[in-house]
């Protein structure tokens, strides 16, 4: 007798092509300027004017200070960033999604930093003193102190401008960290090298 032979044909397995999921692009918050305002080199009125903003100007928020009261923005009509008060802009988006930013100050070597910097404490009162830096009247923009002081049990960053050669701080003694500060001389183009204040 003749035996039939069967041929088994294998059906190829179809491999699914993986679907590529697009990575979402982070959308930085935007700002629209509500009134004429100054954009500055740092987060506060103690810093030099950097650029003028006008009602209707638009920009992108790429950073903020810790409290969100100042925003580090890239105006559409500028190639660089500056700081604007949050109170003079309308924000589209959530500023809490951007990082706390610490920007560098524009440096000037035209005049040197202050000398003979000292500090004394009487209870919570700290007095910082220094020798005057001579500048022409046209260049002179005073002095800047960036400090961290103890307020209500918390270390708080502050920036102050003064035309005097001393400044008084209220610095409580009940914070777990250390207070401190840096002093700059300021001319219209920028800031000297900083001098560390020997905080008492």
NUKEFI-515574 format. One line per field, with one value per residue (C-alpha): residue number from 1; residue in one letter; chain; x negated, y, z. Coordinates in Angstrom, 2 decimals, padded with zeros to 5 digits. Layout:
NUKEFI-515574
seq: [NUM;...] $
type: [A;...] $
mol: [A;...] $
c1: [X;...] $
c2: [Y;...] $
c3: [Z;...] $
end
This chain:
NUKEFI-515574
seq: [1;2;3;4;5;6;7;8;9;10;11;12;13;14;15;16;17;18;19;20;21;22;23;24;25;26;27;28;29;30;31;32;33;34;35;36;37;38;39;40;41;42;43;44;45;46;47;48;49;50;51;52;53;54;55;56;57;58;59;60;61;62;63;64;65;66;67;68;69;70;71;72;73;74;75;76;77;78;79;80;81;82;83;84;85;86;87;88;89;90;91;92;93;94;95;96;97;98;99;100;101;102;103;104;105;106;107;108;109;110;111;112;113;114;115;116;117;118;119;120;121;122;123;124;125;126;127;128;129;130;131;132;133;134;135;136;137;138;139;140;141;142;143;144;145;146;147;148;149;150;151;152;153;154;155;156;157;158;159;160;161;162;163;164;165;166;167;168;169;170;171;172;173;174;175;176;177;178;179;180;181;182;183;184;185;186;187;188;189;190;191;192;193;194;195;196;197;198;199;200] $
type: [X;X;X;X;X;X;X;X;X;X;X;X;X;X;X;X;X;X;X;X;X;X;X;X;X;X;X;X;X;X;X;X;X;X;X;X;X;X;X;X;X;X;X;X;X;X;X;X;X;X;X;X;X;X;X;X;X;X;X;X;X;X;X;X;X;X;X;X;X;X;X;X;X;X;X;X;X;X;X;X;X;X;X;X;X;X;X;X;X;X;X;X;X;X;X;X;X;X;X;X;X;X;X;X;X;X;X;X;X;X;X;X;X;X;X;X;X;X;X;X;X;X;X;X;X;X;X;X;X;X;X;X;X;X;X;X;X;X;X;X;X;X;X;X;X;X;X;X;X;X;X;X;X;X;X;X;X;X;X;X;X;X;X;X;X;X;X;X;X;X;X;X;X;X;X;X;X;X;X;X;X;X;X;X;X;X;X;X;X;X;X;X;X;X;X;X;X;X;X;X] $
mol: [A;A;A;A;A;A;A;A;A;A;A;A;A;A;A;A;A;A;A;A;A;A;A;A;A;A;A;A;A;A;A;A;A;A;A;A;A;A;A;A;A;A;A;A;A;A;A;A;A;A;A;A;A;A;A;A;A;A;A;A;A;A;A;A;A;A;A;A;A;A;A;A;A;A;A;A;A;A;A;A;A;A;A;A;A;A;A;A;A;A;A;A;A;A;A;A;A;A;A;A;A;A;A;A;A;A;A;A;A;A;A;A;A;A;A;A;A;A;A;A;A;A;A;A;A;A;A;A;A;A;A;A;A;A;A;A;A;A;A;A;A;A;A;A;A;A;A;A;A;A;A;A;A;A;A;A;A;A;A;A;A;A;A;A;A;A;A;A;A;A;A;A;A;A;A;A;A;A;A;A;A;A;A;A;A;A;A;A;A;A;A;A;A;A;A;A;A;A;A;A] $
c1: [000.00;-001.09;-001.36;-000.54;-003.13;-001.87;-003.97;-003.57;-003.75;-004.73;-002.81;-005.21;-004.58;-003.78;-005.86;-004.14;-006.01;-006.49;-004.67;-006.92;-005.36;-006.47;-008.24;-006.20;-007.95;-008.02;-006.12;-007.63;-005.20;-004.80;-004.41;-002.74;-003.87;-001.02;-002.78;-006.08;-008.68;-012.39;-013.98;-017.03;-020.23;-019.01;-015.77;-015.10;-015.12;-018.62;-020.06;-021.01;-018.57;-019.10;-016.29;-013.05;-009.76;-006.53;-002.87;-002.12;-005.70;-005.90;-008.49;-009.16;-009.76;-012.85;-013.47;-012.30;-013.48;-012.49;-009.27;-008.25;-008.05;-010.71;-010.88;-013.90;-012.53;-013.69;-011.84;-010.94;-012.85;-016.09;-018.82;-019.43;-017.57;-016.71;-014.62;-011.15;-008.82;-005.91;-003.58;-003.97;-003.31;-000.46;-001.63;-000.26;-001.17;-002.43;-005.64;-006.11;-007.11;-010.31;-013.48;-014.79;-017.51;-020.70;-022.10;-025.59;-025.98;-027.70;-031.31;-033.27;-036.97;-036.93;-036.94;-038.06;-035.98;-035.53;-038.34;-038.52;-035.28;-034.19;-031.07;-030.04;-027.10;-025.07;-022.37;-020.36;-021.83;-024.69;-026.51;-028.61;-031.18;-033.75;-036.00;-034.62;-035.56;-036.22;-034.37;-033.41;-029.95;-028.80;-029.89;-028.99;-026.07;-026.84;-027.21;-025.35;-025.14;-023.77;-023.17;-021.48;-019.97;-017.85;-014.24;-011.45;-013.58;-014.33;-017.38;-016.23;-018.18;-018.17;-019.79;-020.25;-021.64;-023.16;-025.16;-026.64;-029.69;-027.82;-024.56;-022.53;-020.88;-018.46;-019.77;-018.15;-020.18;-017.76;-018.40;-020.07;-022.22;-024.72;-024.12;-026.57;-026.97;-028.99;-029.70;-030.21;-031.03;-028.73;-029.34;-026.91;-028.34;-028.43;-029.76;-033.20;-034.51;-032.59;-034.14;-033.02;-031.73;-033.24;-029.79;-029.85] $
c2: [000.00;003.59;005.98;009.62;012.12;015.45;018.58;020.98;024.61;027.00;030.27;033.15;035.11;038.77;041.01;044.21;047.40;049.33;052.64;055.59;057.87;061.47;063.00;065.96;069.31;071.47;074.69;077.56;080.12;083.37;086.94;090.01;093.34;095.35;098.71;100.43;098.74;098.17;094.80;094.39;092.38;090.77;089.94;093.24;097.02;097.08;095.86;097.94;098.68;096.31;096.97;098.93;097.06;098.55;097.65;094.74;093.45;089.64;087.24;083.72;082.84;080.64;081.13;082.81;083.78;081.54;083.40;083.93;087.71;088.24;086.39;085.71;086.32;086.31;089.21;088.56;091.67;090.79;088.19;087.85;087.51;089.99;090.12;091.66;092.04;089.60;092.43;094.26;091.32;088.94;085.32;082.65;079.32;078.20;079.87;077.07;074.82;076.82;076.51;078.97;080.77;082.50;084.70;086.16;089.92;091.85;092.33;095.57;096.00;099.76;100.37;098.06;096.49;098.21;097.87;097.79;095.82;095.11;094.15;094.44;093.04;094.43;091.88;091.46;094.61;094.06;097.08;096.55;099.26;099.83;102.41;104.52;103.69;106.79;106.99;109.74;111.18;109.80;106.24;106.09;103.85;103.22;099.83;096.52;094.04;090.55;089.01;086.09;087.12;085.46;086.69;084.98;081.89;081.53;082.45;084.98;086.29;090.09;092.56;096.19;099.24;102.16;105.29;105.33;103.43;101.50;099.58;098.26;094.83;093.23;089.67;087.40;084.79;081.84;080.35;076.97;078.15;080.98;084.53;086.18;088.56;089.96;093.59;095.12;098.57;099.48;101.59;102.10;099.24;096.58;095.29;094.89;091.60;090.73;091.06;088.57;090.33;088.98;088.46;088.42] $
c3: [000.00;-000.66;002.35;001.73;002.93;004.23;004.02;006.99;005.94;008.76;008.91;009.60;012.78;012.20;014.44;015.48;014.69;017.95;018.15;018.93;021.51;021.04;024.03;025.22;024.80;027.93;027.38;029.33;030.76;028.83;030.05;028.64;030.08;031.64;032.00;031.31;033.51;034.03;033.35;035.62;035.97;039.18;041.01;042.77;042.45;044.00;040.68;037.65;034.85;031.93;029.47;029.12;028.81;027.48;027.70;025.37;025.18;025.27;026.63;027.88;031.54;031.98;035.71;038.91;042.37;045.28;046.09;042.46;042.92;040.20;036.90;034.67;031.19;027.59;025.93;022.30;021.22;023.07;022.58;026.33;029.63;032.36;035.54;035.79;038.76;038.56;039.59;036.25;033.92;033.15;033.24;030.93;032.55;035.94;037.13;039.69;036.79;036.15;038.24;040.79;038.85;040.01;037.25;036.99;037.25;034.44;035.49;035.27;036.02;035.46;039.23;042.00;044.76;048.13;050.66;054.46;054.67;058.24;060.15;063.79;065.74;068.64;069.38;066.19;064.60;062.17;060.71;057.57;056.73;053.98;052.36;049.52;045.93;043.84;040.52;038.13;038.74;035.40;036.20;039.89;040.86;044.53;046.20;046.21;049.08;048.48;051.89;053.59;056.92;059.60;059.70;061.68;062.09;058.37;056.29;053.71;050.68;050.33;047.94;048.91;047.13;048.99;048.23;051.75;052.99;055.66;055.98;058.91;058.84;061.28;061.62;064.21;066.08;066.03;062.57;062.16;059.23;058.93;057.75;055.36;052.48;049.58;048.74;045.27;043.98;041.10;038.02;035.18;033.09;035.80;039.09;040.64;041.96;045.14;048.58;051.22;054.33;057.59;059.09;062.91] $
end
